[in-house]
Amino acid sequence: MPEVTVQQLDARVQKLVESARTSMERGNFEYAIEMAQSVLGREPGCLAVRKLLRAAQVQHMKSKNRFFAKALGGVAGAGAVMSGSSALKKEPMKALDAAEKALASDPTNISAHKLLAQAAAALGLHETAVFAWETARDLQPDSREHRLALGDAYVAAGRHGDAVKIADELLKRNSVDPEAQSLLKHASVAHSIDRGNWQSASGSYRDKLKDEAQAVSLEQASKVVASGDMTRRLLAEAEARAVREPGNLNHIRDAIGAHRELGNHAAALEWVRKARAIPAGAADPALERLETELGEAALEARINSGGDPTGALAAELAALRLANAKATVERYPNDHDARYRLGALLYEGDQFDAAVAQFQAAQRGPRVRLQALAGLGACFQAKGLFDLAIVQYEAARAEIPAMDETKKHVIYQLASCHEHMGHADKAIAEFKLIYAADIGYADVATKINEYYAQKR
């Protein structure tokens, strides 16, 4: 699928783009979003319109901050990302659409940006993938994962100079980062090719460099990448330095990084725990998160390798995630996001009463209030307390101004509760709201058609 400029679009579509831009300038963000989404529905390869859409979504979120909450882990956002991830390999266009649905609820949804980048790359929309990874990097500037992915996206897009800059940034943080070294190797070689126009010339690569010194420099750059043996050597050196200076966190971090590169999750976890035993490390929230991530990563790796035929490891991983979430809430009882995550895990484990307590506490946090209200509704609904669920869903619906995916989900569940209580007219009134905005949502069209068929 090719990426296109606005000038390459049909004249009628260009008018829609201009309308979106004008609405953006006038502060009518909802209309700008609607127009941009309409254009992307026809021309998903138009990056300029996708950037316009994202800018309008961000501004709209800021202007209506009390109505919006972070979608990462949220009911609708998580569902869209999950369905998109499952479709990524076979139906990347479906994954792209799912990512945009999640971003419509919250343009700061990291998981949705990652899905958008992966889907765009699969469709050959490399500049779109760059845009998605750049956004993820800007949202989480300390994330090594996002910077590495952005570097790879730059390479795929032919922007080798930008990839070199990313590699340099990573190596300034950790000079022995093997993946950053590998990125530097490939990007620097390709960048030299770009500058020397090797592909359009003839002869050996030495003939295309200005002098022997440049050839030597290029060859040295190609040797920067660390092999497995070199990583093990660097690991041994880092561990030796850590033994000599047990209070130096930098040496321990180097050991952790090398173990992770070699896939030694258990060993990396042990070094993280050593770092956490040092006063400076005990107060480091990044190490705290890493300890949790490594424990879960070790189990995930075993499951993904096919080593869980009975599902025992999956159950163990679910238990570990729940235990980690509980521990986080115990340490940070006023962290509403943490309480929401714990509530979501308890709900997944059918511990509805415990989940209710966490969602009730989480709803006081503005970033997760909507998700918490929806979570409360889902818990009461699962327990068959439909009248209580209706109260929560109605509260959530009232706080969502636009008919986005989150609001449609909330209204659908509200209508379903009315159905279970035998309130047919109330249920159909809610379904009609979705039908008027999105005839293809779930089975609302079938419900509406059946309702009127019975009336006739």
ABEGO torsion letter per residue (X at the ends): XBBBBAAABBAAAAAAAAAAAAAAAAGBAAAAAAAAAAAAAABAABAAAAAAAAAAAAAAAAAAAAABBBABGBAAAAAAAAAAAAAAAABAAAAAAAAAAAAAABAABAAAAAAAAAAAAAAGBAAAAAAAAAAAAAABAABAAAAAAAAAAAAAAGBAAAAAAAAAAAAAABAABAAAAAAAAAAAAAAAAAAAGAAABBEBAAAABABAAAAAAAAAAAAABBBAAAAAAAAAAAAAAAAABAABAAAAAAAAAAAAAAGBAAAAAAAAAAAAABAAAAABAAAAAAAAAAAAAAAAAAAAAGABAAGAAAAAAAAAAAAAAAAAAAABAABAAAAAAAAAAAAAAGBAAAAAAAAAAAAABAAAAAAAAAAAAAAAAAAGBAAAAAAAAAAAAAABABBBAAAAAAAAAAAAAAAAAGBAAAAAAAAAAAAAABAABEAAAAAAAAAAAAAX
